[in-house]
Amino acid sequence: MNSGCSIVGLGLHLPRTCVTNAELERIVETSDEWIRTRSGITTRYFAQPDETCSVLAYHAATAALRDAGMSAHELTHIFVGTFSGDYNLPTTACLLQNMLGIAGIPAVDLAAACTGFLYGLESARAFTSLYPEARILVVGSEVTTSRINFEDRTTCVLFGDGAGAAIATGQANPGPIRVLDVMLKADGSVGHLLTVRGGGSACRPVLHESIGPEYFVQMQGREVFKHAVRFMADISSTLIQRNGLRPEDIDLFIPHQANLRIIEAVAKKLGVSMEQFFVNVDRIGNTSAASVPIALTEARAMGRIQPGMKVLLTAFGGGFTWGAALLQF
Ligand SMILES: CC(C)(COP(=O)(O)OP(=O)(O)OC[C@H]1O[C@@H](n2cnc3c(N)ncnc32)[C@H](O)[C@@H]1OP(=O)(O)O)[C@@H](O)C(=O)NCCC(=O)NCCS
């Protein structure tokens, strides 16, 4: 285990346009009541065309740099978790690097869907053990609405757009939030339950007419729900035990914000009260890879996290991928 990695800055950015359930009622056959009772969501943010994935990432990154009191020129690496990048090429990480004006440093996208930020954080932890001087920008940024079928009421009410960012440093520049431990998992055998196939090289030919439902998120909601609960609860519990702790020793759980009922079921499985869980899915919806860093940034800004606290992040997403991270503030 490597405890030489810490977080020195956090930031988030949400698009300008907040969309209520009532507004979605005008697009698909749904109701505020159905959305609230099945998912806990009341609003989410939709990016406008000028608010691309890299633009959202840029604003979250600059907020994190401000929080860290750092200049972009001090960064050594960039990892961006996303499934809805601006393009296939160039990657969103390279677009972001260019916007930050820091050509030269390594920059790469990580495709781990909603677990993208945790894959980025673990990659940062590995890189900081190789390079103790490293200052790594880890971003989760999504324009999920570019990949949502607004004729599919089972998915379009659940997702939103946004970005969250953290700056991770090595032993040479220790910060106030220590990354004590991270655990990642994946299981491709159940990947078909949550897909965005269109635009991939196996979906040839890419003709204008071929843009159909496959181009958008397709999901077997109930199956995804069950896996999300089991995987997030199991990995959280394993990581907690691996660090000699019990669930009640965690001051705040910050889970992927996909659905309030999923979060409640994870809390129940872990045997802890919802008071110990941070929730913003009601206001922000599911922002995929951006969900965990947005929630972490908000939780700290709202005073839910104080120095000395132990915080557990957990996420689950398409692939399937899932993970957890233990932080010490
Ligand atoms: C999608 C989800 C909210 C659906 O909730 P559910 O309780 O499983 O509901 P069901 O899919 O069984 O659908 C129940 C009914 O509501 C209907 N329905 C689905 N979406 C609806 C909507 N937006 N508005 C109104 N009715 C809707 C269905 O058609 C179905 O009707 P029927 O019984 O007449 O067939 C739930 O399965 C879920 O949250 N899954 C996980 C999704 C997720 O978070 N994925 C991302 C993970 S990273």
The ligand as a MOL file (V3000), in Angstrom:
LIG
                    3D

  0  0  0     0  0            999 V3000
M  V30 BEGIN CTAB
M  V30 COUNTS 48 50 0 0 0
M  V30 BEGIN ATOM
M  V30 1 C -34.0440 2.9520 -14.0240 0
M  V30 2 C -34.7300 2.7560 -12.6770 0
M  V30 3 C -34.9000 4.0940 -11.9810 0
M  V30 4 C -36.1030 2.1500 -12.9440 0
M  V30 5 O -36.7640 1.9140 -11.7100 0
M  V30 6 P -37.5600 0.5680 -11.4980 0
M  V30 7 O -38.2260 0.6580 -10.1950 0
M  V30 8 O -36.5820 -0.5600 -11.7110 0
M  V30 9 O -38.6310 0.6490 -12.6140 0
M  V30 10 P -38.8940 -0.3600 -13.8210 0
M  V30 11 O -37.7490 -0.3350 -14.8000 0
M  V30 12 O -39.2850 -1.6550 -13.2550 0
M  V30 13 O -40.1110 0.3430 -14.4910 0
M  V30 14 C -41.3400 0.4360 -13.8100 0
M  V30 15 C -42.3600 1.0750 -14.7440 0
M  V30 16 O -42.0540 2.4700 -14.8730 0
M  V30 17 C -42.0110 2.8110 -16.2470 0
M  V30 18 N -41.0480 3.8770 -16.4470 0
M  V30 19 C -39.7350 3.7690 -16.7500 0
M  V30 20 N -39.1800 4.9810 -16.8250 0
M  V30 21 C -40.1520 5.8740 -16.5570 0
M  V30 22 C -40.2070 7.2770 -16.4810 0
M  V30 23 N -39.1290 8.0380 -16.6810 0
M  V30 24 N -41.3890 7.8510 -16.1730 0
M  V30 25 C -42.4940 7.1340 -15.9750 0
M  V30 26 N -42.5030 5.7920 -16.0290 0
M  V30 27 C -41.3480 5.1780 -16.3250 0
M  V30 28 C -41.5910 1.5220 -16.9370 0
M  V30 29 O -41.9830 1.5480 -18.2950 0
M  V30 30 C -42.3610 0.5000 -16.1380 0
M  V30 31 O -43.6790 0.4660 -16.5820 0
M  V30 32 P -44.4400 -0.9420 -16.7650 0
M  V30 33 O -44.4400 -1.5300 -15.3730 0
M  V30 34 O -45.7740 -0.5250 -17.2620 0
M  V30 35 O -43.5980 -1.7100 -17.7040 0
M  V30 36 C -33.9310 1.7880 -11.7770 0
M  V30 37 O -33.9520 0.4950 -12.2950 0
M  V30 38 C -32.5200 2.2270 -11.6090 0
M  V30 39 O -32.2590 3.2230 -10.9900 0
M  V30 40 N -31.5420 1.4670 -12.1110 0
M  V30 41 C -30.1520 1.8550 -12.0370 0
M  V30 42 C -29.8940 2.9250 -13.0350 0
M  V30 43 C -28.5980 3.6200 -12.8220 0
M  V30 44 O -28.4420 4.3250 -11.8660 0
M  V30 45 N -27.6660 3.4320 -13.7710 0
M  V30 46 C -26.4240 4.0830 -13.7670 0
M  V30 47 C -25.4720 3.3210 -12.9340 0
M  V30 48 S -23.9040 4.0310 -13.0510 0
M  V30 END ATOM
M  V30 BEGIN BOND
M  V30 1 1 1 2
M  V30 2 1 2 3
M  V30 3 1 2 4
M  V30 4 1 2 36
M  V30 5 1 4 5
M  V30 6 1 5 6
M  V30 7 2 6 7
M  V30 8 1 6 8
M  V30 9 1 6 9
M  V30 10 1 9 10
M  V30 11 2 10 11
M  V30 12 1 10 12
M  V30 13 1 10 13
M  V30 14 1 13 14
M  V30 15 1 14 15
M  V30 16 1 15 16
M  V30 17 1 15 30
M  V30 18 1 16 17
M  V30 19 1 17 18
M  V30 20 1 17 28
M  V30 21 1 18 19
M  V30 22 1 18 27
M  V30 23 2 19 20
M  V30 24 1 20 21
M  V30 25 1 21 22
M  V30 26 2 21 27
M  V30 27 1 22 23
M  V30 28 2 22 24
M  V30 29 1 24 25
M  V30 30 2 25 26
M  V30 31 1 26 27
M  V30 32 1 28 29
M  V30 33 1 28 30
M  V30 34 1 30 31
M  V30 35 1 31 32
M  V30 36 2 32 33
M  V30 37 1 32 34
M  V30 38 1 32 35
M  V30 39 1 36 37
M  V30 40 1 36 38
M  V30 41 2 38 39
M  V30 42 1 38 40
M  V30 43 1 40 41
M  V30 44 1 41 42
M  V30 45 1 42 43
M  V30 46 2 43 44
M  V30 47 1 43 45
M  V30 48 1 45 46
M  V30 49 1 46 47
M  V30 50 1 47 48
M  V30 END BOND
M  V30 END CTAB
M  END
